[in-house]
Amino acid sequence: MTVQISAVIISYNEEKNIEDAIRSLSWADEILVVDSESTDRTRELAGSLGARVLINSWQGFSAQKQFAVDSAAHDWIFSLDADERVSPALEKEIREVQENSSRPEAYKIPRLSYYMGREIKHGGWYPDLQLRLFDRRKGKWNGRIVHESVQMEPGSEIRNLRADILHYSVEGAAHHNRMIAERYAPLGARTMHEEGRRTTRSKAIFSGIFAFVRSYILKLGFLDGFPGFCIAYFAAHHSFMKHLMLIELIRTTENPEAPGL
């Protein structure tokens, strides 16, 4: 029996991306966009392409994505970010899944990112398997503050698809820097703090050095040329800033009278 799939996207001020994302989902039985009160034309553009649009105040990435899952019309969910696209090869594979009566409970899908105009196949960025196609009766978003993912029930069967989700997240060096400063480093520090982790200035320094070595050398980032070097540099910057922000968070929440860094 053919399974029906709801494709879900969360959005906030994504007028530059939302149309291409939705067009890549034309195969889905439903396209649902959950928007967190955009101030641009995101909702208008999504609705004009036939998506069902809901407005939900921002709850955090994991909670917002779970709201979208719970609001979908069908039990099988395909989750896509606004800066991602379904490749033609992936669409073909998903259609085969829909027709296959012996499917598992979930599928992981490789994600191919583009950076500085080229595909990135090294540095730890690929295949970057993402669990995005799943039966919501068997899985939910895990509630993590950053790097959220779908957690399936114990015993659930998970298979891998071969074709890629295409990822266009980083617009340039300035955007990459802002993403780290405004999102990933603060949220990473907050997650570490809530997990009771500790760090020091020395750990902050060495974490940055190791992040660069891991990305550029151990994960063969040098094979991606100058973009691979930039990715390794920003990986080091991210790791260093995350530890630095954790030091500040510990000081301000646990010992506010202590001197600064």
PAFI-514262 format. One record per atom (N, C-alpha, C): residue number from 1; residue in one letter; x, y, z. Coordinates in steps of 0.2 Angstrom, whole numbers, plus 2048, in hexadecimal, padded with zeros to 3 digits. Layout:
residues N
SITE  NUM  A  X  Y  Z
...
***
This chain:
residues 261
SITE  1  M  804  7FA  800
SITE  1  M  800  800  800
SITE  1  M  804  806  800
SITE  2  T  803  80B  7FC
SITE  2  T  807  811  7FB
SITE  2  T  806  815  802
SITE  3  V  80B  817  805
SITE  3  V  80B  81B  80B
SITE  3  V  80B  823  809
SITE  4  Q  807  826  80D
SITE  4  Q  807  82E  80C
SITE  4  Q  80B  831  810
SITE  5  I  80F  836  80E
SITE  5  I  814  83A  811
SITE  5  I  812  841  812
SITE  6  S  813  844  818
SITE  6  S  813  84B  819
SITE  6  S  81A  84E  81A
SITE  7  A  81B  853  815
SITE  7  A  822  856  816
SITE  7  A  821  85C  81A
SITE  8  V  825  85D  81F
SITE  8  V  825  863  824
SITE  8  V  82B  867  824
SITE  9  I  82A  86E  824
SITE  9  I  82F  872  824
SITE  9  I  82E  877  82A
SITE  10  I  833  879  82E
SITE  10  I  832  87F  833
SITE  10  I  835  885  82F
SITE  11  S  833  88B  831
SITE  11  S  836  891  82D
SITE  11  S  835  897  832
SITE  12  Y  83A  89B  830
SITE  12  Y  83A  8A2  833
SITE  12  Y  83E  8A7  82E
SITE  13  N  83A  8AB  82B
SITE  13  N  83D  8B0  826
SITE  13  N  842  8AC  821
SITE  14  E  83E  8A7  81D
SITE  14  E  842  8A3  819
SITE  14  E  83F  8A4  811
SITE  15  E  83E  8AB  810
SITE  15  E  83B  8AC  809
SITE  15  E  840  8AB  804
SITE  16  K  847  8AB  805
SITE  16  K  84C  8A9  800
SITE  16  K  84C  8A2  7FF
SITE  17  N  84A  89E  803
SITE  17  N  84A  896  803
SITE  17  N  844  892  802
SITE  18  I  83F  895  804
SITE  18  I  839  891  805
SITE  18  I  836  88E  7FF
SITE  19  E  836  892  7F9
SITE  19  E  833  890  7F3
SITE  19  E  837  88A  7F0
SITE  20  D  83E  88A  7F0
SITE  20  D  841  884  7EE
SITE  20  D  840  87E  7F2
SITE  21  A  840  87F  7F8
SITE  21  A  83F  87A  7FD
SITE  21  A  838  876  7FB
SITE  22  I  833  87A  7FB
SITE  22  I  82C  877  7FA
SITE  22  I  82C  874  7F3
SITE  23  R  82F  877  7EE
SITE  23  R  82F  874  7E7
SITE  23  R  832  86D  7E7
SITE  24  S  837  86D  7EB
SITE  24  S  83B  866  7EB
SITE  24  S  836  861  7EF
SITE  25  L  831  863  7F2
SITE  25  L  82C  85E  7F5
SITE  25  L  826  85D  7F1
SITE  26  S  826  85E  7EB
SITE  26  S  820  85E  7E7
SITE  26  S  81D  857  7E7
SITE  27  W  821  852  7E9
SITE  27  W  81F  84B  7E9
SITE  27  W  81B  849  7EF
SITE  28  A  81B  84D  7F4
SITE  28  A  818  84B  7FB
SITE  28  A  811  84C  7FA
SITE  29  D  80D  848  7FF
SITE  29  D  806  848  7FF
SITE  29  D  803  84E  803
SITE  30  E  808  851  807
SITE  30  E  806  857  80B
SITE  30  E  80D  85B  80C
SITE  31  I  80C  862  80B
SITE  31  I  812  866  80D
SITE  31  I  80F  86B  812
SITE  32  L  813  86A  818
SITE  32  L  811  86E  81E
SITE  32  L  816  873  820
SITE  33  V  815  879  820
SITE  33  V  81A  87E  823
SITE  33  V  818  881  829
SITE  34  V  81C  880  82E
SITE  34  V  81B  883  835
SITE  34  V  81F  889  836
SITE  35  D  81C  88F  836
SITE  35  D  820  895  836
SITE  35  D  820  898  83D
SITE  36  S  826  89B  83F
SITE  36  S  826  89E  845
SITE  36  S  826  8A5  845
SITE  37  E  820  8A8  842
SITE  37  E  81F  8AF  842
SITE  37  E  824  8B3  83D
SITE  38  S  825  8B1  837
SITE  38  S  829  8B4  833
SITE  38  S  827  8BB  831
SITE  39  T  82C  8C0  830
SITE  39  T  82A  8C7  82F
SITE  39  T  82B  8C8  827
SITE  40  D  82D  8C3  823
SITE  40  D  82E  8C4  81C
SITE  40  D  828  8C0  819
SITE  41  R  829  8BE  812
SITE  41  R  824  8BB  80E
SITE  41  R  824  8B3  80E
SITE  42  T  827  8B0  813
SITE  42  T  827  8A9  814
SITE  42  T  821  8A6  813
SITE  43  R  81C  8A8  817
SITE  43  R  815  8A4  818
SITE  43  R  812  8A6  811
SITE  44  E  812  8AB  80E
SITE  44  E  80E  8AD  808
SITE  44  E  811  8A9  803
SITE  45  L  818  8A8  802
SITE  45  L  81B  8A4  7FD
SITE  45  L  819  89D  7FE
SITE  46  A  819  89A  804
SITE  46  A  818  893  805
SITE  46  A  811  892  803
SITE  47  G  80C  896  805
SITE  47  G  805  895  804
SITE  47  G  804  895  7FC
SITE  48  S  807  899  7F9
SITE  48  S  806  89A  7F1
SITE  48  S  808  894  7EE
SITE  49  L  80C  890  7F1
SITE  49  L  80F  889  7EE
SITE  49  L  80B  883  7F0
SITE  50  G  806  884  7F4
SITE  50  G  801  87F  7F6
SITE  50  G  803  87C  7FD
SITE  51  A  807  87F  800
SITE  51  A  809  87C  807
SITE  51  A  804  87E  80C
SITE  52  R  802  87A  811
SITE  52  R  7FE  87C  816
SITE  52  R  803  87F  81B
SITE  53  V  801  885  81E
SITE  53  V  805  889  822
SITE  53  V  802  88A  829
SITE  54  L  806  889  82E
SITE  54  L  804  88A  835
SITE  54  L  808  88F  838
SITE  55  I  806  893  83D
SITE  55  I  80A  897  840
SITE  55  I  80B  895  847
SITE  56  N  811  894  84A
SITE  56  N  812  892  851
SITE  56  N  818  896  853
SITE  57  S  817  899  859
SITE  57  S  81D  89D  85C
SITE  57  S  823  898  85D
SITE  58  W  828  89B  85D
SITE  58  W  82F  897  85D
SITE  58  W  82F  894  864
SITE  59  Q  831  88D  863
SITE  59  Q  831  889  869
SITE  59  Q  838  886  86A
SITE  60  G  83D  887  865
SITE  60  G  843  884  865
SITE  60  G  843  87F  85F
SITE  61  F  848  87D  85C
SITE  61  F  848  879  856
SITE  61  F  845  872  857
SITE  62  S  846  86F  85C
SITE  62  S  844  868  85D
SITE  62  S  83C  868  85E
SITE  63  A  83A  86D  863
SITE  63  A  833  86D  864
SITE  63  A  82F  870  85E
SITE  64  Q  832  874  85A
SITE  64  Q  82E  877  855
SITE  64  Q  82D  872  84F
SITE  65  K  832  86E  84E
SITE  65  K  832  868  84A
SITE  65  K  82D  863  84C
SITE  66  Q  82D  862  852
SITE  66  Q  828  85D  855
SITE  66  Q  821  85F  854
SITE  67  F  820  866  855
SITE  67  F  819  869  854
SITE  67  F  817  868  84D
SITE  68  A  81C  868  848
SITE  68  A  81A  867  841
SITE  68  A  818  860  840
SITE  69  V  81C  85B  843
SITE  69  V  81B  854  842
SITE  69  V  814  853  845
SITE  70  D  812  855  84B
SITE  70  D  80B  854  84E
SITE  70  D  806  857  84A
SITE  71  S  807  85C  846
SITE  71  S  802  860  842
SITE  71  S  801  85D  83B
SITE  72  A  805  858  839
SITE  72  A  805  856  832
SITE  72  A  7FF  851  832
SITE  73  A  7FD  851  82B
SITE  73  A  7F7  84D  82A
SITE  73  A  7F8  845  82A
SITE  74  H  7FE  843  828
SITE  74  H  800  83C  827
SITE  74  H  805  83A  82C
SITE  75  D  805  833  82E
SITE  75  D  80A  831  833
SITE  75  D  811  830  830
SITE  76  W  812  82F  82A
SITE  76  W  819  82F  827
SITE  76  W  81B  837  826
SITE  77  I  821  838  828
SITE  77  I  823  83F  828
SITE  77  I  82A  840  825
SITE  78  F  82A  845  820
SITE  78  F  831  847  81D
SITE  78  F  832  84E  820
SITE  79  S  838  84E  824
SITE  79  S  839  855  826
SITE  79  S  83F  858  822
SITE  80  L  83E  85E  820
SITE  80  L  843  862  81C
SITE  80  L  844  869  81F
SITE  81  D  84A  86B  81F
SITE  81  D  84B  872  821
SITE  81  D  84A  877  81B
SITE  82  A  849  87D  81D
SITE  82  A  848  882  817
SITE  82  A  84E  883  813
SITE  83  D  854  882  815
SITE  83  D  85A  882  811
SITE  83  D  85C  87C  80E
SITE  84  E  858  877  80E
SITE  84  E  859  870  80B
SITE  84  E  855  86F  805
SITE  85  R  857  86B  800
SITE  85  R  853  869  7FA
SITE  85  R  853  861  7FA
SITE  86  V  84E  85E  7F7
SITE  86  V  84D  857  7F6
SITE  86  V  850  856  7EF
SITE  87  S  856  853  7EE
SITE  87  S  858  851  7E7
SITE  87  S  854  84D  7E3
SITE  88  P  854  84E  7DC
SITE  88  P  850  849  7D8
SITE  88  P  851  842  7DA
SITE  89  A  857  840  7DB
SITE  89  A  858  839  7DD
SITE  89  A  855  837  7E3
SITE  90  L  855  83B  7E8
SITE  90  L  852  83A  7EE
SITE  90  L  84A  839  7EE
SITE  91  E  847  83E  7EA
SITE  91  E  840  83D  7E8
SITE  91  E  83F  836  7E5
SITE  92  K  842  834  7E1
SITE  92  K  841  82D  7DE
SITE  92  K  842  828  7E3
SITE  93  E  847  828  7E8
SITE  93  E  847  823  7ED
SITE  93  E  841  823  7F2
SITE  94  I  83F  829  7F3
SITE  94  I  839  82A  7F8
SITE  94  I  833  827  7F5
SITE  95  R  832  829  7EF
SITE  95  R  82C  826  7EB
SITE  95  R  82C  81E  7EB
SITE  96  E  832  81B  7EB
SITE  96  E  833  814  7EB
SITE  96  E  831  812  7F2
SITE  97  V  833  815  7F7
SITE  97  V  831  814  7FE
SITE  97  V  82A  814  7FF
SITE  98  Q  827  819  7FC
SITE  98  Q  81F  819  7FD
SITE  98  Q  81C  813  7FA
SITE  99  E  81F  810  7F5
SITE  99  E  81C  80A  7F2
SITE  99  E  81E  804  7F5
SITE  100  N  823  804  7F9
SITE  100  N  825  7FE  7FC
SITE  100  N  822  7FC  802
SITE  101  S  81F  7F6  802
SITE  101  S  81A  7F4  808
SITE  101  S  81F  7F1  80E
SITE  102  S  825  7F0  80D
SITE  102  S  829  7ED  812
SITE  102  S  82E  7F3  814
SITE  103  R  82C  7F8  816
SITE  103  R  830  7FE  818
SITE  103  R  831  7FE  820
SITE  104  P  837  800  822
SITE  104  P  839  801  829
SITE  104  P  835  807  82C
SITE  105  E  837  808  832
SITE  105  E  833  80E  836
SITE  105  E  837  815  834
SITE  106  A  83D  815  832
SITE  106  A  840  81B  830
SITE  106  A  846  81A  82B
SITE  107  Y  848  820  828
SITE  107  Y  84D  820  824
SITE  107  Y  852  826  825
SITE  108  K  858  824  825
SITE  108  K  85D  82A  825
SITE  108  K  85F  82B  81E
SITE  109  I  861  832  81D
SITE  109  I  862  834  816
SITE  109  I  869  838  816
SITE  110  P  86D  837  812
SITE  110  P  873  83B  811
SITE  110  P  872  842  80F
SITE  111  R  876  847  812
SITE  111  R  875  84E  811
SITE  111  R  87B  851  80E
SITE  112  L  87A  854  808
SITE  112  L  880  857  804
SITE  112  L  880  85E  805
SITE  113  S  885  861  808
SITE  113  S  885  868  809
SITE  113  S  889  86C  804
SITE  114  Y  887  872  802
SITE  114  Y  88A  876  7FD
SITE  114  Y  88D  87C  801
SITE  115  Y  894  87D  800
SITE  115  Y  897  883  803
SITE  115  Y  89C  886  7FE
SITE  116  M  89C  88D  7FE
SITE  116  M  8A0  891  7F9
SITE  116  M  89F  88E  7F2
SITE  117  G  899  88C  7F1
SITE  117  G  897  88A  7EA
SITE  117  G  899  883  7E8
SITE  118  R  89B  87F  7ED
SITE  118  R  89D  878  7EB
SITE  118  R  89A  873  7F0
SITE  119  E  89A  86D  7ED
SITE  119  E  898  867  7F2
SITE  119  E  89D  866  7F7
SITE  120  I  89B  864  7FD
SITE  120  I  8A0  863  802
SITE  120  I  8A0  85B  804
SITE  121  K  8A5  857  802
SITE  121  K  8A5  850  803
SITE  121  K  8A9  84E  809
SITE  122  H  8AD  852  80C
SITE  122  H  8B1  850  811
SITE  122  H  8B1  855  818
SITE  123  G  8B5  855  81C
SITE  123  G  8B5  859  822
SITE  123  G  8B0  857  827
SITE  124  G  8AD  851  826
SITE  124  G  8A8  84F  82B
SITE  124  G  8A1  852  829
SITE  125  W  8A0  855  823
SITE  125  W  89A  858  821
SITE  125  W  896  853  81C
SITE  126  Y  899  84D  81A
SITE  126  Y  895  848  816
SITE  126  Y  897  841  818
SITE  127  P  892  83D  819
SITE  127  P  88C  83D  816
SITE  127  P  886  840  81B
SITE  128  D  888  842  821
SITE  128  D  884  846  826
SITE  128  D  87D  843  826
SITE  129  L  87C  83C  827
SITE  129  L  876  839  827
SITE  129  L  871  83C  82C
SITE  130  Q  86B  83D  829
SITE  130  Q  865  841  82D
SITE  130  Q  85F  83C  82D
SITE  131  L  85C  83B  832
SITE  131  L  856  837  833
SITE  131  L  850  83C  831
SITE  132  R  84E  83C  82B
SITE  132  R  849  841  829
SITE  132  R  842  83E  827
SITE  133  L  842  837  825
SITE  133  L  83C  834  823
SITE  133  L  83A  82E  828
SITE  134  F  834  82F  82B
SITE  134  F  833  82B  831
SITE  134  F  82B  82A  832
SITE  135  D  82A  825  836
SITE  135  D  823  824  838
SITE  135  D  822  828  83F
SITE  136  R  81E  82D  83F
SITE  136  R  81E  831  845
SITE  136  R  81B  82D  84B
SITE  137  R  818  827  84A
SITE  137  R  815  823  84F
SITE  137  R  81B  81F  853
SITE  138  K  821  81F  850
SITE  138  K  826  81C  852
SITE  138  K  82C  820  854
SITE  139  G  82C  827  853
SITE  139  G  831  82B  854
SITE  139  G  82F  832  855
SITE  140  K  834  836  859
SITE  140  K  832  83D  85B
SITE  140  K  839  841  85B
SITE  141  W  839  848  85A
SITE  141  W  83F  84C  85A
SITE  141  W  841  84B  862
SITE  142  N  848  84B  863
SITE  142  N  84A  849  869
SITE  142  N  84B  84F  86E
SITE  143  G  849  855  86D
SITE  143  G  849  85B  871
SITE  143  G  84F  85E  873
SITE  144  R  855  85C  86F
SITE  144  R  85B  860  870
SITE  144  R  85B  867  86E
SITE  145  I  85F  86B  871
SITE  145  I  85F  872  870
SITE  145  I  862  874  869
SITE  146  V  867  870  867
SITE  146  V  86B  871  861
SITE  146  V  86C  86A  85E
SITE  147  H  86D  869  858
SITE  147  H  86E  863  854
SITE  147  H  869  85E  856
SITE  148  E  863  860  856
SITE  148  E  85D  85C  857
SITE  148  E  85C  857  852
SITE  149  S  859  851  854
SITE  149  S  858  84B  850
SITE  149  S  852  847  852
SITE  150  V  850  843  84D
SITE  150  V  84A  83F  84F
SITE  150  V  84D  838  853
SITE  151  Q  849  837  858
SITE  151  Q  84B  831  85C
SITE  151  Q  845  82C  85B
SITE  152  M  847  826  858
SITE  152  M  842  821  857
SITE  152  M  842  81C  85D
SITE  153  E  83C  819  85E
SITE  153  E  83B  814  864
SITE  153  E  840  80F  863
SITE  154  P  842  80C  869
SITE  154  P  846  806  869
SITE  154  P  843  800  864
SITE  155  G  847  7FD  861
SITE  155  G  845  7F8  85C
SITE  155  G  843  7FA  855
SITE  156  S  843  800  854
SITE  156  S  841  803  84E
SITE  156  S  846  801  849
SITE  157  E  844  7FF  843
SITE  157  E  849  7FE  83D
SITE  157  E  84A  805  839
SITE  158  I  850  806  838
SITE  158  I  852  80C  835
SITE  158  I  857  80A  82F
SITE  159  R  855  80C  829
SITE  159  R  859  80B  823
SITE  159  R  85C  811  820
SITE  160  N  861  811  81C
SITE  160  N  864  817  819
SITE  160  N  862  817  812
SITE  161  L  860  81D  80F
SITE  161  L  85F  81E  808
SITE  161  L  866  820  805
SITE  162  R  866  820  7FF
SITE  162  R  86D  822  7FB
SITE  162  R  86D  829  7F9
SITE  163  A  868  82C  7F6
SITE  163  A  868  832  7F3
SITE  163  A  868  838  7F9
SITE  164  D  86A  83E  7F6
SITE  164  D  86B  843  7FB
SITE  164  D  865  848  7FC
SITE  165  I  865  84B  802
SITE  165  I  862  851  803
SITE  165  I  867  857  802
SITE  166  L  866  85C  7FE
SITE  166  L  86A  861  7FC
SITE  166  L  86A  867  801
SITE  167  H  86F  869  804
SITE  167  H  86F  86E  80A
SITE  167  H  873  874  808
SITE  168  Y  86F  87A  808
SITE  168  Y  872  880  806
SITE  168  Y  872  885  80C
SITE  169  S  875  883  812
SITE  169  S  874  887  818
SITE  169  S  879  88D  819
SITE  170  V  87F  88D  816
SITE  170  V  884  893  817
SITE  170  V  884  897  811
SITE  171  E  883  89D  812
SITE  171  E  883  8A2  80C
SITE  171  E  88A  8A5  80B
SITE  172  G  88E  8A5  810
SITE  172  G  895  8A8  80F
SITE  172  G  898  8A8  816
SITE  173  A  89E  8AB  816
SITE  173  A  8A2  8AB  81C
SITE  173  A  89F  8AF  822
SITE  174  A  89C  8B4  820
SITE  174  A  899  8B9  825
SITE  174  A  893  8B5  828
SITE  175  H  88F  8B2  824
SITE  175  H  889  8AE  826
SITE  175  H  88B  8A8  82A
SITE  176  H  891  8A5  828
SITE  176  H  893  89F  82C
SITE  176  H  895  8A1  833
SITE  177  N  899  8A7  834
SITE  177  N  89B  8AA  83A
SITE  177  N  895  8AC  83E
SITE  178  R  890  8AF  83B
SITE  178  R  88A  8B0  83F
SITE  178  R  886  8AA  842
SITE  179  M  886  8A5  83E
SITE  179  M  883  89F  840
SITE  179  M  886  89C  846
SITE  180  I  88C  89C  846
SITE  180  I  890  89A  84C
SITE  180  I  88F  89E  852
SITE  181  A  890  8A5  851
SITE  181  A  88F  8AA  857
SITE  181  A  888  8AA  85A
SITE  182  E  883  8AA  855
SITE  182  E  87C  8AB  858
SITE  182  E  878  8A5  859
SITE  183  R  87A  89F  856
SITE  183  R  876  899  857
SITE  183  R  87A  893  85A
SITE  184  Y  87F  891  856
SITE  184  Y  882  88A  858
SITE  184  Y  886  88B  85E
SITE  185  A  88B  890  85F
SITE  185  A  88F  890  865
SITE  185  A  88B  891  86B
SITE  186  P  886  896  86B
SITE  186  P  882  897  871
SITE  186  P  87E  891  873
SITE  187  L  87B  88E  86E
SITE  187  L  876  888  870
SITE  187  L  87B  882  872
SITE  188  G  881  882  86F
SITE  188  G  885  87C  871
SITE  188  G  887  87D  878
SITE  189  A  889  883  87A
SITE  189  A  88B  885  881
SITE  189  A  886  883  886
SITE  190  R  880  885  884
SITE  190  R  87A  884  888
SITE  190  R  879  87D  889
SITE  191  T  879  879  884
SITE  191  T  878  872  884
SITE  191  T  87D  86E  889
SITE  192  M  884  870  888
SITE  192  M  889  86E  88C
SITE  192  M  888  86F  894
SITE  193  H  886  876  895
SITE  193  H  884  878  89C
SITE  193  H  87F  874  89F
SITE  194  E  879  873  89B
SITE  194  E  874  86F  89E
SITE  194  E  876  867  89F
SITE  195  E  87B  865  89B
SITE  195  E  87D  85E  89C
SITE  195  E  882  85E  8A2
SITE  196  G  884  863  8A5
SITE  196  G  888  863  8AB
SITE  196  G  890  863  8A9
SITE  197  R  891  865  8A2
SITE  197  R  898  864  8A0
SITE  197  R  89C  86B  8A2
SITE  198  R  8A2  86A  8A3
SITE  198  R  8A7  86F  8A5
SITE  198  R  8AC  870  8A0
SITE  199  T  8B0  876  8A0
SITE  199  T  8B5  877  89B
SITE  199  T  8BA  87C  89E
SITE  200  T  8BF  87D  89B
SITE  200  T  8C4  882  89D
SITE  200  T  8C7  886  897
SITE  201  R  8CB  88B  899
SITE  201  R  8CE  88F  893
SITE  201  R  8D2  88A  88F
SITE  202  S  8D6  886  892
SITE  202  S  8DA  881  88E
SITE  202  S  8D6  87C  88A
SITE  203  K  8D1  87A  88D
SITE  203  K  8CC  875  889
SITE  203  K  8CA  879  883
SITE  204  A  8C8  87F  884
SITE  204  A  8C5  884  87E
SITE  204  A  8CA  884  879
SITE  205  I  8D0  885  87A
SITE  205  I  8D6  886  875
SITE  205  I  8D7  880  872
SITE  206  F  8D8  87A  875
SITE  206  F  8D9  874  872
SITE  206  F  8D3  871  86E
SITE  207  S  8CD  873  871
SITE  207  S  8C7  870  86D
SITE  207  S  8C7  873  866
SITE  208  G  8C9  87A  866
SITE  208  G  8C9  87D  85F
SITE  208  G  8CE  87A  85B
SITE  209  I  8D4  879  85D
SITE  209  I  8DA  876  859
SITE  209  I  8D8  86F  857
SITE  210  F  8D5  86B  85B
SITE  210  F  8D3  864  859
SITE  210  F  8CD  864  854
SITE  211  A  8C9  869  855
SITE  211  A  8C3  869  850
SITE  211  A  8C6  86B  849
SITE  212  F  8CB  86F  848
SITE  212  F  8CE  871  842
SITE  212  F  8D2  86A  83F
SITE  213  V  8D6  867  843
SITE  213  V  8D9  861  841
SITE  213  V  8D5  85C  83F
SITE  214  R  8CF  85B  843
SITE  214  R  8CB  856  841
SITE  214  R  8C7  857  83A
SITE  215  S  8C5  85D  839
SITE  215  S  8C1  85F  833
SITE  215  S  8C6  85F  82D
SITE  216  Y  8CC  862  82E
SITE  216  Y  8D0  863  828
SITE  216  Y  8D4  85D  826
SITE  217  I  8D7  85A  82B
SITE  217  I  8DC  854  82A
SITE  217  I  8D8  84D  82B
SITE  218  L  8D6  84C  831
SITE  218  L  8D3  845  832
SITE  218  L  8CD  844  82E
SITE  219  K  8C9  849  82D
SITE  219  K  8C3  848  829
SITE  219  K  8C4  84A  821
SITE  220  L  8CA  84B  820
SITE  220  L  8CC  84D  819
SITE  220  L  8C9  853  816
SITE  221  G  8C8  858  81A
SITE  221  G  8C5  85E  817
SITE  221  G  8CA  861  812
SITE  222  F  8D0  860  812
SITE  222  F  8D5  863  80D
SITE  222  F  8D3  861  806
SITE  223  L  8CF  85C  805
SITE  223  L  8CD  859  7FF
SITE  223  L  8C8  85E  7FC
SITE  224  D  8C5  862  800
SITE  224  D  8C0  867  7FD
SITE  224  D  8C3  86E  7FC
SITE  225  G  8C9  86E  7FC
SITE  225  G  8CD  874  7FA
SITE  225  G  8CC  87A  7FF
SITE  226  F  8CC  880  7FD
SITE  226  F  8CB  886  801
SITE  226  F  8C4  885  805
SITE  227  P  8BF  883  802
SITE  227  P  8B9  883  807
SITE  227  P  8BA  87E  80C
SITE  228  G  8BE  879  80B
SITE  228  G  8BF  874  811
SITE  228  G  8C3  877  816
SITE  229  F  8C8  87B  814
SITE  229  F  8CC  87F  819
SITE  229  F  8C7  884  81D
SITE  230  C  8C3  887  81A
SITE  230  C  8BE  88C  81D
SITE  230  C  8BA  888  822
SITE  231  I  8B7  882  820
SITE  231  I  8B3  87E  824
SITE  231  I  8B6  87C  82B
SITE  232  A  8BD  87A  82A
SITE  232  A  8C1  878  830
SITE  232  A  8C2  87E  834
SITE  233  Y  8C3  884  831
SITE  233  Y  8C4  88A  835
SITE  233  Y  8BE  88B  839
SITE  234  F  8B8  88B  836
SITE  234  F  8B2  88D  83A
SITE  234  F  8B1  888  83F
SITE  235  A  8B2  881  83E
SITE  235  A  8B1  87C  843
SITE  235  A  8B5  87D  849
SITE  236  A  8BC  880  848
SITE  236  A  8C0  882  84E
SITE  236  A  8BD  888  851
SITE  237  H  8BB  88D  84E
SITE  237  H  8B8  893  851
SITE  237  H  8B2  891  855
SITE  238  H  8AD  88D  852
SITE  238  H  8A7  88A  855
SITE  238  H  8A9  887  85C
SITE  239  S  8AE  882  85C
SITE  239  S  8AF  87E  862
SITE  239  S  8B2  883  867
SITE  240  F  8B7  887  865
SITE  240  F  8BA  88C  86A
SITE  240  F  8B4  890  86D
SITE  241  M  8B0  893  869
SITE  241  M  8AB  898  86B
SITE  241  M  8A6  894  870
SITE  242  K  8A4  88E  86E
SITE  242  K  8A0  88A  872
SITE  242  K  8A2  889  879
SITE  243  H  8A9  887  87A
SITE  243  H  8AC  886  880
SITE  243  H  8AD  88D  884
SITE  244  L  8AE  892  880
SITE  244  L  8AF  899  883
SITE  244  L  8A8  89B  886
SITE  245  M  8A3  89A  883
SITE  245  M  89C  89C  885
SITE  245  M  89A  898  88B
SITE  246  L  89C  891  88B
SITE  246  L  89B  88D  891
SITE  246  L  89E  890  897
SITE  247  I  8A5  892  896
SITE  247  I  8A8  895  89C
SITE  247  I  8A4  89B  89F
SITE  248  E  8A2  89F  89A
SITE  248  E  89E  8A5  89C
SITE  248  E  897  8A3  89F
SITE  249  L  894  89E  89D
SITE  249  L  88E  89C  89F
SITE  249  L  88E  899  8A6
SITE  250  I  894  895  8A7
SITE  250  I  895  893  8AE
SITE  250  I  896  898  8B3
SITE  251  R  89A  89D  8B1
SITE  251  R  89B  8A3  8B5
SITE  251  R  895  8A7  8B7
SITE  252  T  891  8A9  8B2
SITE  252  T  88C  8AD  8B3
SITE  252  T  886  8AA  8B7
SITE  253  T  885  8A3  8B6
SITE  253  T  880  8A0  8B9
SITE  253  T  881  89D  8C0
SITE  254  E  888  89B  8C1
SITE  254  E  88A  897  8C7
SITE  254  E  88E  89B  8CC
SITE  255  N  892  8A0  8C9
SITE  255  N  896  8A4  8CD
SITE  255  N  896  8AB  8CA
SITE  256  P  891  8AF  8CB
SITE  256  P  891  8B6  8C7
SITE  256  P  896  8BB  8CA
SITE  257  E  898  8BA  8D0
SITE  257  E  89D  8BE  8D3
SITE  257  E  8A4  8BD  8D1
SITE  258  A  8A5  8B7  8CD
SITE  258  A  8AC  8B6  8CB
SITE  258  A  8AE  8BA  8C5
SITE  259  P  8B5  8BC  8C5
SITE  259  P  8B7  8C0  8BF
SITE  259  P  8B6  8BD  8B9
SITE  260  G  8B6  8C1  8B3
SITE  260  G  8B5  8BE  8AD
SITE  260  G  8BB  8BA  8AA
SITE  261  L  8BA  8B8  8A4
SITE  261  L  8BF  8B4  8A0
SITE  261  L  8C6  8B7  8A1
***
